[in-house]
């Protein structure tokens, strides 16, 4: 008979292990602590219950499990879900993992029906299913956050579609661009990140359950029935691969590492731009900290931490690749080590994206400082070379003429646009009064009026396209 559902979950007897019949002595306490995963895999409890319910309903559907047993299992798992959500569930190290903890408590609540739940499955296919369910939901959450950050960048870019700043190569002033154009580069990176995460989700969303330990099961199960119930796109085709595959976790971590790499690049620029040497931007006080000894300091801690956490996520990717690199088929205990890197990657990515979206809405820009910096380093030199080419001079000769002109400007401490026409003509007789429209920052930017260019009209077109893409995502 099923036990009373109100039985206490706080004082269970120390149970024998689910597999203890084979052994002559109990597991050593040190080994028990070393091999247990319940300390971290209990966060799979919700999806574990979801998977168990779908499995039980399928067993009833094919006639392996009776209707009354299914009703007891549904009732018991519902009670366990409430206890876990309410913080009342007591996790036991003796039961190793989330699966056995839930199964043992279910048996306490509903009796023999709880013991029948594991028919036709193994913890091997169970944990593979749980991890896929967990990661599928995590990817959906992360994609929302990626799009929120992208929207914040697009909003700021729209405000500064005309704001002139220096574009850099080798961290040297190269050519003038707009701040809006610069921000849209990161919006493009995030769009690719969103696509990679969507791709990773597709390969995550396949059902391992029904593969049992490694070879399948002799029970007349209906795997497609479970796949439909849990929202999977289909079933894993090979039972050996299904229980041992962690490609989906590695692929997610690779996509996550790229997201963090892009955030780290942006972090580096924000940190530089906030220094007095640049003075391009300021980050709202609520995202910064001060110094315990230097009262003037305002430290960009959030970008610095995100830059640092990128190494953490990259490390998780390498850990998973190393974990899998020499495992024979099928499941091995090594795979217990897959969860903590995945969990921490999810947590790090969620926190970093969420705080970054908020922080970017608290960024203020100093257009005067940006423009002054663009006036340094002869940012319109390439425009002068292009001007000469359009006048008929071969590019290499134009390059040489402009290089000599830049040297003259550097020696006299002036910008190219400040050199008299007569002096400019010493470097090429092809130079005429129309050159000054080319040498201004606005003229240089306006000349890049093509798809992907930095002209304000093109920046606004890119913003409009990006907003449309967000609306349809």
LUMGUFI-503120 format. One line per 3 residues: for each residue x negated, y negated, z negated of C-alpha. Coordinates in nm, 2 decimals, padded with zeros to 4 digits. Layout:
X Y Z ~ ...
END
This chain:
00.00 00.00 00.00 ~ -00.12 -00.36 00.07 ~ -00.24 -00.54 -00.24
-00.06 -00.86 -00.36 ~ -00.17 -01.15 -00.14 ~ -00.20 -01.36 -00.45
-00.49 -01.15 -00.59 ~ -00.78 -01.36 -00.71 ~ -01.05 -01.43 -00.46
-01.29 -01.56 -00.73 ~ -01.38 -01.24 -00.91 ~ -01.44 -00.96 -00.65
-01.63 -00.65 -00.77 ~ -01.97 -00.61 -00.62 ~ -01.90 -00.41 -00.31
-02.09 -00.14 -00.14 ~ -02.23 -00.24 00.20 ~ -02.01 -00.15 00.50
-02.28 00.08 00.63 ~ -02.41 00.22 00.29 ~ -02.29 00.58 00.34
-02.61 00.66 00.54 ~ -02.85 00.55 00.27 ~ -02.98 00.71 -00.06
-03.06 00.38 -00.24 ~ -02.93 00.03 -00.23 ~ -03.10 -00.25 -00.05
-03.37 -00.43 -00.25 ~ -03.26 -00.77 -00.38 ~ -03.55 -00.94 -00.20
-03.45 -00.77 00.13 ~ -03.08 -00.86 00.07 ~ -03.17 -01.23 00.04
-03.41 -01.21 00.33 ~ -03.16 -01.05 00.57 ~ -02.84 -01.22 00.47
-02.70 -01.49 00.70 ~ -02.39 -01.58 00.51 ~ -02.56 -01.90 00.38
-02.54 -02.05 00.73 ~ -02.31 -01.84 00.95 ~ -02.01 -01.91 00.73
-01.95 -02.21 00.95 ~ -01.83 -01.96 01.21 ~ -01.54 -01.86 00.98
-01.27 -02.05 01.17 ~ -01.37 -01.90 01.51 ~ -01.43 -01.56 01.35
-01.07 -01.56 01.22 ~ -00.95 -01.67 01.57 ~ -01.14 -01.38 01.73
-01.01 -01.13 01.48 ~ -00.65 -01.24 01.53 ~ -00.68 -01.20 01.91
-00.85 -00.86 01.87 ~ -00.58 -00.74 01.63 ~ -00.30 -00.85 01.86
-00.46 -00.67 02.15 ~ -00.50 -00.35 01.94 ~ -00.13 -00.37 01.87
-00.05 -00.45 02.24 ~ -00.22 -00.13 02.35 ~ -00.08 00.08 02.07
-00.39 00.13 01.86 ~ -00.26 -00.08 01.57 ~ 00.10 -00.07 01.43
00.33 -00.37 01.41 ~ 00.33 -00.37 01.03 ~ -00.05 -00.35 01.02
-00.07 -00.65 01.26 ~ 00.17 -00.84 01.04 ~ -00.04 -00.77 00.73
-00.36 -00.87 00.91 ~ -00.20 -01.20 01.03 ~ -00.08 -01.28 00.69
-00.41 -01.19 00.52 ~ -00.62 -01.39 00.77 ~ -00.38 -01.68 00.73
-00.44 -01.68 00.36 ~ -00.82 -01.65 00.41 ~ -00.81 -01.95 00.65
-00.63 -02.16 00.39 ~ -00.87 -02.05 00.11 ~ -01.17 -02.14 00.33
-01.03 -02.47 00.44 ~ -00.94 -02.55 00.07 ~ -01.29 -02.46 -00.05
-01.15 -02.17 -00.26 ~ -01.32 -01.88 -00.08 ~ -01.61 -01.72 -00.26
-01.89 -01.61 -00.03 ~ -02.09 -01.30 -00.14 ~ -02.45 -01.25 -00.05
-02.39 -00.88 -00.10 ~ -02.17 -00.88 00.21 ~ -02.45 -01.02 00.43
-02.25 -01.23 00.67 ~ -01.94 -01.42 00.75 ~ -01.78 -01.12 00.92
-01.81 -00.88 00.63 ~ -01.71 -01.14 00.38 ~ -01.38 -01.21 00.56
-01.32 -00.84 00.63 ~ -01.37 -00.74 00.27 ~ -01.14 -01.02 00.14
-00.88 -00.92 00.40 ~ -00.89 -00.56 00.27 ~ -00.84 -00.68 -00.08
-00.54 -00.88 00.03 ~ -00.36 -00.63 00.26 ~ -00.52 -00.29 00.19
-00.57 -00.03 00.47 ~ -00.46 -00.26 00.74 ~ -00.77 -00.47 00.68
-00.99 -00.17 00.72 ~ -00.83 -00.10 01.06 ~ -00.91 -00.45 01.20
-01.26 -00.35 01.30 ~ -01.14 -00.07 01.53 ~ -01.29 -00.09 01.88
-01.54 -00.36 01.80 ~ -01.88 -00.41 01.63 ~ -02.04 -00.70 01.46
-02.26 -00.72 01.77 ~ -01.99 -00.82 02.00 ~ -01.81 -01.00 01.72
-02.09 -01.24 01.65 ~ -02.16 -01.30 02.02 ~ -01.79 -01.40 02.06
-01.79 -01.62 01.75 ~ -02.10 -01.81 01.87 ~ -01.95 -01.86 02.22
-01.63 -01.99 02.06 ~ -01.81 -02.22 01.83 ~ -02.04 -02.36 02.10
-01.75 -02.41 02.35 ~ -01.58 -02.63 02.09 ~ -01.91 -02.81 02.01
-01.98 -02.88 02.37 ~ -01.63 -03.03 02.41 ~ -01.69 -03.26 02.11
-02.04 -03.36 02.24 ~ -01.91 -03.44 02.59 ~ -01.66 -03.69 02.43
-01.94 -03.86 02.24 ~ -02.16 -03.87 02.55 ~ -01.89 -04.05 02.74
-01.83 -04.29 02.45 ~ -02.20 -04.39 02.45 ~ -02.18 -04.42 02.83
-01.88 -04.65 02.79 ~ -02.07 -04.87 02.54 ~ -02.36 -04.90 02.78
-02.14 -04.99 03.07 ~ -01.96 -05.26 02.86 ~ -02.28 -05.42 02.77
-02.41 -05.39 03.13 ~ -02.10 -05.57 03.26 ~ -02.17 -05.87 03.03
-02.53 -05.89 03.15 ~ -02.49 -05.80 03.52 ~ -02.66 -06.14 03.60
-02.90 -06.16 03.31 ~ -03.26 -06.16 03.45 ~ -03.53 -05.96 03.28
-03.86 -05.82 03.39 ~ -03.87 -05.47 03.53 ~ -04.17 -05.27 03.43
-04.40 -05.00 03.57 ~ -04.69 -04.88 03.35 ~ -04.53 -05.12 03.10
-04.66 -05.41 03.31 ~ -04.43 -05.67 03.47 ~ -04.34 -05.53 03.81
-04.03 -05.69 03.96 ~ -03.73 -05.88 03.82 ~ -03.42 -05.69 03.76
-03.10 -05.76 03.56 ~ -03.04 -05.63 03.21 ~ -02.72 -05.48 03.34
-02.90 -05.28 03.60 ~ -03.14 -05.16 03.34 ~ -02.86 -05.04 03.11
-02.69 -04.87 03.40 ~ -03.00 -04.65 03.45 ~ -02.92 -04.50 03.11
-02.56 -04.47 03.20 ~ -02.66 -04.26 03.50 ~ -02.88 -04.03 03.28
-02.58 -03.97 03.05 ~ -02.36 -03.89 03.34 ~ -02.60 -03.62 03.44
-02.61 -03.50 03.08 ~ -02.23 -03.47 03.08 ~ -02.25 -03.26 03.40
-02.51 -03.03 03.25 ~ -02.30 -02.98 02.94 ~ -02.00 -02.90 03.15
-02.20 -02.65 03.34 ~ -02.33 -02.49 03.02 ~ -01.98 -02.46 02.90
-01.88 -02.27 03.20 ~ -02.14 -02.00 03.13 ~ -02.06 -02.00 02.76
-01.69 -01.93 02.82 ~ -01.70 -01.56 02.89 ~ -01.58 -01.30 02.64
-01.82 -01.04 02.49 ~ -01.56 -00.88 02.26 ~ -01.48 -00.52 02.36
-01.85 -00.44 02.43 ~ -01.87 -00.30 02.07 ~ -02.22 -00.22 01.96
-02.37 -00.19 02.31 ~ -02.19 00.07 02.52 ~ -01.82 -00.03 02.50
-01.56 00.17 02.31 ~ -01.35 00.48 02.36 ~ -01.03 00.31 02.25
-00.79 00.19 02.53 ~ -00.86 -00.18 02.48 ~ -00.75 -00.46 02.70
-01.04 -00.71 02.71 ~ -00.86 -00.94 02.96 ~ -00.58 -00.97 02.71
-00.82 -01.10 02.45 ~ -00.99 -01.33 02.70 ~ -00.66 -01.50 02.79
-00.56 -01.53 02.42 ~ -00.89 -01.71 02.33 ~ -00.90 -01.92 02.64
-01.21 -01.76 02.80 ~ -01.25 -01.77 03.18 ~ -01.31 -01.39 03.19
-01.50 -01.11 03.03 ~ -01.88 -01.04 03.02 ~ -01.93 -00.77 03.29
-02.20 -00.55 03.12 ~ -02.17 -00.44 02.76 ~ -02.54 -00.43 02.70
-02.59 -00.78 02.83 ~ -02.28 -00.90 02.65 ~ -02.40 -00.83 02.30
-02.76 -00.93 02.35 ~ -02.73 -01.23 02.58 ~ -02.82 -01.57 02.44
-02.87 -01.75 02.77 ~ -02.57 -01.97 02.69 ~ -02.72 -02.09 02.37
-03.06 -02.16 02.53 ~ -02.89 -02.35 02.82 ~ -02.70 -02.56 02.57
-03.02 -02.64 02.38 ~ -03.19 -02.73 02.71 ~ -02.91 -02.97 02.79
-02.92 -03.11 02.44 ~ -03.29 -03.16 02.46 ~ -03.24 -03.37 02.78
-02.97 -03.58 02.61 ~ -03.21 -03.65 02.32 ~ -03.49 -03.72 02.56
-03.28 -03.99 02.72 ~ -03.18 -04.13 02.39 ~ -03.55 -04.13 02.28
-03.65 -04.32 02.59 ~ -03.38 -04.58 02.52 ~ -03.49 -04.59 02.16
-03.84 -04.67 02.26 ~ -03.73 -04.96 02.47 ~ -03.49 -05.09 02.20
-03.78 -05.08 01.95 ~ -04.01 -05.26 02.18 ~ -03.75 -05.52 02.28
-03.67 -05.60 01.92 ~ -04.03 -05.69 01.83 ~ -04.12 -06.06 01.82
-04.37 -05.98 02.11 ~ -04.06 -05.92 02.33 ~ -03.77 -06.07 02.14
-03.53 -05.95 02.41 ~ -03.26 -05.81 02.18 ~ -03.15 -05.79 01.82
-02.98 -05.49 01.66 ~ -02.70 -05.56 01.41 ~ -02.82 -05.56 01.04
-02.59 -05.27 00.95 ~ -02.81 -05.04 01.17 ~ -03.14 -05.16 01.03
-03.33 -05.15 00.70 ~ -03.59 -05.37 00.53 ~ -03.92 -05.32 00.36
-03.97 -05.27 -00.02 ~ -04.28 -05.49 00.00 ~ -04.25 -05.72 00.30
-03.94 -05.93 00.27 ~ -03.94 -06.05 00.64 ~ -03.91 -05.70 00.79
-03.61 -05.58 00.98 ~ -03.68 -05.22 01.09 ~ -03.49 -05.05 01.37
-03.45 -04.72 01.17 ~ -03.17 -04.57 01.38 ~ -03.37 -04.58 01.71
-03.68 -04.46 01.53 ~ -03.50 -04.17 01.37 ~ -03.34 -04.07 01.70
-03.68 -04.08 01.87 ~ -03.81 -03.85 01.59 ~ -03.51 -03.62 01.60
-03.58 -03.55 01.97 ~ -03.88 -03.34 01.87 ~ -03.65 -03.15 01.63
-03.41 -03.06 01.91 ~ -03.69 -02.98 02.16 ~ -03.83 -02.75 01.89
-03.50 -02.56 01.87 ~ -03.51 -02.50 02.24 ~ -03.86 -02.35 02.22
-03.75 -02.14 01.92 ~ -03.47 -01.98 02.11 ~ -03.68 -01.92 02.42
-03.94 -01.76 02.20 ~ -03.68 -01.56 02.01 ~ -03.55 -01.39 02.32
-03.87 -01.36 02.52 ~ -03.96 -01.00 02.42 ~ -03.64 -00.84 02.30
-03.55 -00.51 02.45 ~ -03.18 -00.43 02.52 ~ -02.95 -00.44 02.34
-02.88 -00.62 02.01 ~ -03.17 -00.68 01.76 ~ -03.17 -00.83 01.42
-03.39 -01.11 01.57 ~ -03.07 -01.26 01.71 ~ -02.96 -01.36 01.36
-03.22 -01.64 01.40 ~ -03.02 -01.79 01.69 ~ -02.76 -01.97 01.48
-02.96 -02.22 01.27 ~ -03.13 -02.38 01.58 ~ -02.79 -02.40 01.75
-02.61 -02.54 01.45 ~ -02.88 -02.80 01.38 ~ -02.89 -02.90 01.75
-02.52 -02.96 01.75 ~ -02.53 -03.16 01.42 ~ -02.83 -03.37 01.54
-02.67 -03.44 01.88 ~ -02.33 -03.53 01.73 ~ -02.48 -03.76 01.47
-02.72 -03.93 01.72 ~ -02.46 -03.99 01.99 ~ -02.20 -04.12 01.75
-02.43 -04.37 01.58 ~ -02.58 -04.48 01.91 ~ -02.24 -04.57 02.06
-02.17 -04.78 01.75 ~ -02.51 -04.94 01.75 ~ -02.51 -05.04 02.12
-02.19 -05.24 02.05 ~ -02.39 -05.42 01.79 ~ -02.68 -05.52 02.02
-02.72 -05.89 02.10 ~ -02.93 -06.02 02.39 ~ -03.16 -06.32 02.43
-03.14 -06.41 02.80 ~ -03.39 -06.70 02.75 ~ -03.66 -06.46 02.62
-03.59 -06.21 02.90 ~ -03.62 -06.48 03.16 ~ -03.94 -06.62 03.02
-04.09 -06.27 03.02 ~ -03.99 -06.23 03.38 ~ -04.18 -06.54 03.47
-04.50 -06.38 03.34 ~ -04.69 -06.13 03.55 ~ -04.60 -06.27 03.90
-04.28 -06.05 03.93 ~ -04.20 -06.19 04.27 ~ -04.53 -06.10 04.44
-04.37 -05.81 04.62 ~ -04.10 -06.05 04.75 ~ -04.38 -06.27 04.90
-04.54 -05.97 05.07 ~ -04.20 -05.87 05.21 ~ -04.15 -06.23 05.33
-04.47 -06.22 05.53 ~ -04.39 -05.88 05.68 ~ -04.06 -06.02 05.80
-04.26 -06.30 05.96 ~ -04.45 -06.04 06.16 ~ -04.76 -05.97 05.94
-04.85 -05.60 05.89 ~ -04.78 -05.49 05.54 ~ -05.13 -05.41 05.44
-05.24 -05.76 05.55 ~ -04.95 -05.91 05.37 ~ -05.04 -05.72 05.06
-05.40 -05.85 05.07 ~ -05.29 -06.21 05.13 ~ -05.05 -06.20 04.83
-05.31 -06.04 04.61 ~ -05.54 -06.33 04.68 ~ -05.25 -06.57 04.61
-05.18 -06.40 04.28 ~ -05.55 -06.43 04.18 ~ -05.53 -06.80 04.25
-05.21 -06.84 04.04 ~ -05.37 -06.65 03.75 ~ -05.68 -06.86 03.76
-05.47 -07.18 03.75 ~ -05.21 -07.06 03.50 ~ -04.91 -07.11 03.72
-04.63 -06.89 03.86 ~ -04.62 -06.82 04.24 ~ -04.31 -07.04 04.27
-04.51 -07.33 04.12 ~ -04.78 -07.33 04.39 ~ -04.76 -07.61 04.64
-04.67 -07.52 05.00 ~ -05.00 -07.65 05.13 ~ -05.19 -07.42 04.89
-04.97 -07.12 04.98 ~ -05.04 -07.17 05.35 ~ -05.41 -07.12 05.28
-05.33 -06.75 05.22 ~ -05.12 -06.72 05.53 ~ -05.01 -06.98 05.79
-04.68 -06.79 05.83 ~ -04.56 -06.93 05.49 ~ -04.31 -07.21 05.53
-04.06 -07.41 05.31 ~ -03.82 -07.12 05.31 ~ -04.06 -06.92 05.09
-03.94 -07.09 04.77 ~ -03.60 -06.92 04.80 ~ -03.79 -06.59 04.80
-04.01 -06.67 04.50 ~ -03.74 -06.75 04.25 ~ -03.62 -06.48 04.01
-03.26 -06.51 04.13 ~ -03.37 -06.49 04.50 ~ -03.57 -06.18 04.43
-03.28 -06.01 04.26 ~ -03.02 -06.12 04.51 ~ -03.23 -05.98 04.79
-03.19 -05.62 04.65 ~ -02.83 -05.62 04.77 ~ -02.79 -05.25 04.87
-02.64 -04.95 04.70 ~ -02.85 -04.87 04.39 ~ -03.02 -05.21 04.40
-03.04 -05.47 04.12 ~ -02.84 -05.75 04.29 ~ -02.56 -05.85 04.05
-02.29 -05.75 04.31 ~ -02.44 -05.40 04.33 ~ -02.46 -05.38 03.95
-02.09 -05.47 03.92 ~ -02.01 -05.21 04.19 ~ -02.20 -04.95 04.00
-02.01 -05.04 03.68 ~ -01.68 -05.02 03.86 ~ -01.77 -04.67 03.99
-01.89 -04.56 03.65 ~ -01.57 -04.67 03.48 ~ -01.36 -04.49 03.74
-01.57 -04.17 03.67 ~ -01.51 -04.20 03.30 ~ -01.13 -04.23 03.35
-01.13 -03.91 03.56 ~ -01.37 -03.71 03.34
END
